């Protein structure tokens, strides 16, 4: 049943990581911040057990290895942030990964409203982009990047947009979904603690799509978020365009390792016909068979709040 809540305030903070639920060994506290500001500083998550931090999935910390995700003041139609480095100054040099220096991914905490955009970097180290936060809700924003000379990182921060929110139930696990007239079929299932192949096959009007277009250095880009704490998994395709063996569809295979049993939402970005489309799946690990019987998920995915989210015709990445 859907429940309606009213959010009063605008806050940025840390997500709580419940070790009792997911067995990841530590808790990151949610810290209250000043309402009405977009630049509230969340404290760094610190602790003596560095090995425990190393074992955490991506996106659960606002600070990691001396780097901090720091949202800053922005216009109402804009989202802006900086990454501060170990020296306390904004980072201005980044390596290109998946064709971009910064990937910003956002989703509501009910796993609806997924967006993947690419901000522009200003000389002072501020990243700016037209806001991907489409409507009221408790959102999680992930910055996926590699600082020059450093390791790849994914930092996450909570953002609350005030207004009336209708929570959306997580769609049931399914092996088939549709988006923008395309049908995408999932074969395989992730297994906790093991690297598992997942293959997503794209068709349209009953015919396999064999001319997928490269997007972010691959024929598909997959993000997985764990239900509850929204642990972030940025998985990689098996093969790249031009390597002599990877075909442009209809199948795109990814190698996935999930940290625990539970429910995950998968978001597949693929480009065809000059536009980027996003297919979404729910998968359950630890209890589901390796290949579930074919079922049809909600053809349109979670209902968008304002027509600006993935799955709506004509939507493309920035």
N, C-alpha and C positions, 0 to 999 in steps of 0.2 A: 504494500500500500504506500502511496506517495504521501509524504508529510511536508507541510509548509512551515517554514520558519522565517522570521524577519531578522536580517542582519543589520545591526546598528553600529557603525564604526568602520574604520578603514585601517587595517593593521598589517604589519609584516613581522613574522617571527619564525621560530624553528618548529619543525614537525616533531612530534613525539614518536620515538622508536621503541616499541614495546618488545623487550627481549623475551618476556614470558610467552608472547604470541608467536614470534618468529625465530627465537633462539639465536639472535645475532650478538648477544653478549653484553650489551650496554644500553643505556637510556640517554637520549638527548632531550633535555628539558625544553618545553615551550616557555618562552620568556615574554611577559607582557611588554608592549611597546606603546609609544604615544599615538593616540588615534588621530586621524585626519592628516597624517603625513605619509609621504611616499618614500622618505629617506631615513626611516628609523633604523638605527644600527642594531642588528642582532649580535649578541656576544658570541665569541668563538666557542665552539664545543671543544673542550680540552679534557685531558685525563692522562693518567700515567700509563694506561694500557694502550700503547700505540699499536700493538698487534691487533687488538680488538677493532680499532679504527680501520686498519688495513683490510679487515675482513668484511667491513660493512659494504653493502651494495652502494652504487652511486646515488647521488641526489638526496641522501638523508641528512647531510650536514650542510650548514651554511658556511662553515670554515673547515678547510682541510689542507694539510701540508703547508700552512702559512698563507694560503689564499682564501679570500673572503668575498662572497657575493653581497654587494652593497647597493640595494635599490636607492635611487636618488629622486629628487623632485622632478616632476614632469608635467607637461600639459595634460588635460583630461583625456585627450585622444592618443596619448603616447605612453610608452613604457620605457624607462631609462634605468640604467644601472652601471656600476663599475665593478671591476674585479681588482681588489687591492692585494698586493703581493706581500711576501715576508718582510719587506722593508717598510710596509705601511703605506706605500704610495700606489696610485692606480697603475695597473699593468697596461702597457701600450704596445707590446710586441707579442704576437700570437702566431703559431704555426697553422698552416692550412690543413684541415682534416675533413675528409668527405667534401672537398671543394670549397669549404667555407672556414673562416677563422672563428666563427661563433655560431652555435646552434642554440636557439632559445625554444624550449618546449614548455607548454603550459597545459594543465588539465585541472578540472575541478576535482575535489576530493572524492566525489562519487564516480570519478573516471569518465565523466562526460566532458564535452567542450574541448577536446584535444586540438591543439594548434602547434605547428612547427614553423618558426619564422627565423629570419637571419638579419639581425640588427646591423646598423652601420656604426663604425667606430670613429669617434671624434679625436682630434689630437690630444685632448686632455685625458683620454682613457675612458670616456663615457660612451656606452653603447645605447643607441636610441632606435626605436622601431614603433610604427603604428601599433597601438595596443592590441595584443591578441586576446585580452581578457574580455570575452564577449558576454557581459551580463553579470548579474549578482551571483555571488557564490564564494565559497572558500576554495581558493585556487592554490596550486603548487606550481611554482616557476622553476625550471631547471636551466642552468647555464652549462653547456657541454662545450669544452674548449681544451686547447693545449697551449699553455704559456711557452714562449720560446725558451728553450733550455730546460723545460720542466716536463712533468709527466701529464698525460691526459687526465682531466678531472671533470666531474659533474657535481656541481654544487646546487643546492635547492633551498628555496625560501617560500614561506607561506604569504599569500596576499589575499586579503578579504575585501571584496567589493560589496558595499552595502546595498540593500534592497530586498525585495521579496524573492525567496528562493524556493523552488519546487525541487526537492531531491528526486533523483532518478534512480530506480533500481538497476543494479548491474544486469545487463542482458545475460541470459542463460548461455552456457557453452554451446558452440555451434561450429560446424566445419565448413559452412557456406554462408556468404553474405553478399549483398549487392551494394554498389555505390555508383552513382552517375551513369547507370545503364550497364555497368560492368559486373560480372559475377566473378567472385574470387573464392577459391576452394582451398582449404587448409588440410594438409596431410602431415601426420606426425604429431607428437605431443612432447613438450619439454619434460625432462625428468630431473628432480632435484639432485644436485651434486654431479651431474653428468652432462657432457656436451651432446646435444641431440639435434639432428637435422629437422628443420621445419620447411616444408615446401608449400609455397603459395602459387596457385595456378590461376591465370587471368583469362577470361573469355568474354565475348560480347556477342549478343544475338545468337548464342549457341555455338559460336566459332572461336577457336583458340586465338588469342592475340599473340602474334609472332613478331611484332615489330615494336616492342616496348622501347622507349627512348631513355638514354642514360639520365640519371638524376642523382646528384651528389656522388658521382663516381661509380654508380652501380645501376642495375636495372630495378632495384627496389631498395627501400630504406625502412628498417623495422625498429620500432621502439616498443618495449614492454614495461608496464607499470604494475607493481604488486598491489593488490587490494589491501586497504588498511593503512599502511605507512607510505605507500606510493614509492617504494624502492624502484629505482630507475635502471633499466637494462638496455644498453645501446648495443644491439647485436649486429653481426657483420654477415654480409652475403658470402656464399661460397663461389668465388669467381668474380671477375670484373670485365666490363666491356673491353673488347680488343685483346683479350688474353689468348685467343685462339681456340678456346673450348667453351666459353660461356655464351649461350644463345640469348637473343633478345626476347625471351618468352617462348611459350606461355608460362613456363614454370620459373620461379625464382626461389632458390634454396638458401636458407640461413642456418648458421650454427649457433645454437642457443644453449646457455647454461643458466638455470634458475637457482637461487640460493636456498630455496625452501619449498615445501609443499604449500599449496594455497591457490588462490584465484588470481589470474593475471589478465590484464587487458592488453591485447596486441594491436598496434597501429602500423599498417603497411602503407607507405607512400610509394606510388609509382606514377611514371609520366607516360602519357599516350595522347596523341593528337594535340600536342603542344600544351597540355594542361596536366597539373598534378592532382591525383585523386588519392583519397585515403580510405582504405578498407579497415574495419575494426572487428576484432574477434575477442571473445572471452574464452580462456582455457583454464582448466583446473588441473593441478599436478598432484601426484601422490595418490590419487584415488581414481582417476580416469583411465580408460584403456588407451593404448598407444594411438589408435585411430578410432575416433568416435563415429557412430553411424551418421550419415549425412542428415543435417537438419538445416532449416532456413532461419537465420536470425532476422531481426527487424530490418527490412530492406533499406530503410532510410537511416538506420543508426539512431543514436539518441537525438531527440528533437532539438534543433538549434533554437537558441533564444531570439536571434535577430537575423538569421539567414547568413551570418558571416563566418560560420564554422565550416570545418571540413565536411565533405559529403554533400554540400550544396552545389548545384551546377555553377560552373564558372569560377569556382574558388581556386586560387593558386597560391603558391608560397611567395613570400617576399624574398 
